């Protein structure tokens, strides 16, 4: 029983303190002794691993100047080989011909996830040692590309999430400086697709995650990653819309029909997919994006934004949020009932 | 005791089975289901942004020319918000309007408070804010509003202690190492004590009918305990009040955040637990930049803490296995 439901239940039936205590224990709203022990073991293990990892990082940072380049490379190589060795010993899936176990080992998953992180560290070390002159986004794109086999083999959500963060950082570093196209002759009219192209890449990735085989990406990981890719695409699309509105000198004339149709089509596709999959979080993201974009354009389009404009914008935000949340809550309740 | 009961009637049977007399003449209506947290977040954020525009509107429409006038308008807005919250409890849109009006009033109220405190006494300003937010948390009957008010009150309390005997001018401020820790203790200890008390007496205050106030207070305290020590005391080095931040500050922040995670686990609230762990991680990152101690010292402490935590984890895991085996044996006998 959820805490709020329990509060209402206790209030309605005017339960005494011992009765509430019985209810808290019976409904397992209070963790059991075994639950506390399990939680304690997990937290202490996590604290121990994180502390020891931090100790290693602090020690390396303290002695960084004293290590030669080859020592640093050998250390990272040794770590990478150890991780790969651990993954072969306790594989996250039945991939190797001499492995007959169907058991999916956490150790193998973790080792491959660490191997992905080490790959990035090696690229960074290479760039620092030999001063290649490469841009930061190139490091991140290279890291994401080299890491694909590792995260596929890891078959873990944590590995895919790390990979996704690396890819998004690469796009965020690349896009603002490079995705400026001269579709219009004047500088003021240049189409600055800062966030649109990353948004489209995320959309394509979402489609890939939705349709890729379970043998490559496990089903549960695929479902989560599809939602995360869509959420990232919506974030980029919202940023693009806000950015576009900020730069618009002639509000109505500045709306590019092509971009408007493209964004609307992608949003409708996302909404349809989310409706089918009952992905309420994605629908909430779309609603939030719509509230932000409509408010930004409202502020932009109201001539001489003053007292009336402020009142209109304030009411618009409240009303649009109210409508969105009411509709979404209705769907949530209907879906909960059906399931 | 564990049971598969999952409806109101089943829980009533469980209570009767345990010997508790329950008056069930009027059965509770089935709950329509809780709103997911991200929808509540949309509501809260929309109210905040709406309040910014409404504040702009009130400032232009009424043009309060003195702190007193702003205070009077703020109180009027608060009265309207309170009436809406009480009278239109089931009209969702009006609740939102009330929320936005209340936030607008709170923004306006800062002006007279700031004027009263003067430029030299930030702690007096924060003390007034603490009392004001505490009052709003107790009086205004909307759960999200209560959580925010109690969180603002906790933040104001921490700031009042943090900036005690200081002025707004950062260039003239200085806090000693000892003073930083004493301030941390005074700010954090009451919050930790209150949270512990609320956790221990949960059944009592639910039975006494105080859940509508205590539940939001507890959630706000978990967030405050996890977040505030790290944010507000680590800033001492940033503001130039301390030359070098001691490692003890982020370590205390980590301990507080982990305490918040334990409280969140007892409340079975996953998002609060994730938030508390994220705060602990933030403090760990800050530890790297705490220049009061060398990296080698920090590395040695981290080894000691890591080994101790793993040993404790091993011991706890072993005792769990042993108790499970003894239970199995007693069952077999």
Interface residues (C-beta under 8 A of the other chain):
Chain A: X1 X2 X3 X4 X5 X6 X7 X8 X9 X10 X11 X12 X13 X14 X15 X16 X17 X18 X19 X20 X21 X22 X23 X24 X25 X26 X27 X28 X29 X30 X31 X32 X34 X37 X38 X39 X40 X41 X43 X44 X45 X47 X48 X49 X50 X51 X52 X54 X55 X56 X57 X58 X59 X61 X62 X280 X281 X284 X287 X288 X291 X295 X306 X307 X310 X311 X313 X314 X315 X317 X318 X319 X320 X321 X322 X324 X325 X326 X328 X329 X332 X333 X336
Chain B: X1 X2 X3 X5 X6 X8 X11 X12 X14 X15 X18 X20 X22 X23 X24 X26 X28 X31 X32 X33 X34 X35 X36 X38 X39 X42 X43 X45 X46 X47 X49 X50 X51 X52 X53 X54 X56 X57 X60 X61 X92 X93 X96 X97 X100 X202 X203 X204 X206 X207 X208 X209 X211 X212 X215 X258 X261 X262 X265 X266 X267 X268 X269 X281 X284 X287 X288 X294 X295 X296 X298 X299 X300 X302 X303 X305 X306 X307 X308 X309 X310 X312 X313 X316 X317 X319 X320
